[in-house]
Amino acid sequence: MRTERKPTRLDRVFARLDREPERPAHIGVPRMSRHRVVLFGAALACYLAIVWAVLITSWLVRLDWQVMFFRPYQQWSEIHAFVDYYVVLGQRGPTAVMVAAWLGWRSWRQHTLRPLLALGVSLLLLNVTVGAAKYGMGRLGPHYATEIGSNEMWLGGDIFPSGHTANAVVTWGILAYLASTPRARRWLSAVSAVTSLGVGLSTVYIGTHWLSDVVLGWIAGLLILLALPWFEPLIARAEERIFDLRARWRDRRGGAAPAGGPVGRPVVLRPLPGRADAAPEPVPTGRPASRPPAYLAPGPHTTRAERSPVTPAGSRRPPHPERHPRGTTPVTRP
């Protein structure tokens, strides 16, 4: 007795990829629920508290200096090469290209622009909010500190909050935000949180950021992800506008519509007005007379390729004076 092999997980993945692209109907757009609003408010309060603690040179600044004097890159020098490569996961260019490639493939498979538009909106919010905070507070990094124990604010720096950490939170967290199932959303949320936290600690290890920079950058990225549902209506309108422009462009490329009206509507061929009672024009010798006006029936019309072939009666060979039908005796020429 022959039994069928049970499909493995890899077989199911390839079977899903072999299907025709379709737009799923079960993926819900996240809403700005009360729970999310509470989380957004709590994260915003933590953000302001950290900024205030750095401004007043509190215990958080003293902790920054203690970590800086500890010099992790000297204490654990054997992992320095790995950290140099790992910190790339927080750089804007490489991570945006990788995530955009994956979301572009998803957009093509699902016939929607929402993944790419959500990524664009999140990166725009990241540049505006984090960039404004960086240049507004102007904090110097550990390698450029001027006075021991100071907060190094408003000295022309651009490291507070950490852009690497915030970019890692937003870029990898958008995958969890756009996940199609709750299970995938939980797993991707955990992976993005660990990745972004590791990127932030890598910058502290190298010495390019204070510890408070990393904490503030992590919260700044979380605020952007929590605020994305407020921009979902804007994303939907932008997607609809882009699809409308594409439809108009395709219509222009396809050419003008036929003069008889839309396809499927019967077309009646009528004589030109004012020429019904006029005398017929002379027809040249050897050309057939003009046909009467034709009227197309309202029923469905088949194309020439769908009609059954008609074989003409008799022979198709042209007449020849020396050819004679079979069975007859040719006349002898004198």
PyMOL commands that set and color helices and strands:
alter all, ss='L'
color gray80, all
select helices_A, chain A and resi 9-17+34-55+59-70+72-75+77-90+92-110+114-137+142-144+163-177+182-206+211-254+304-306
alter helices_A, ss='H'
color red, helices_A
deselect
rebuild
show_as cartoon
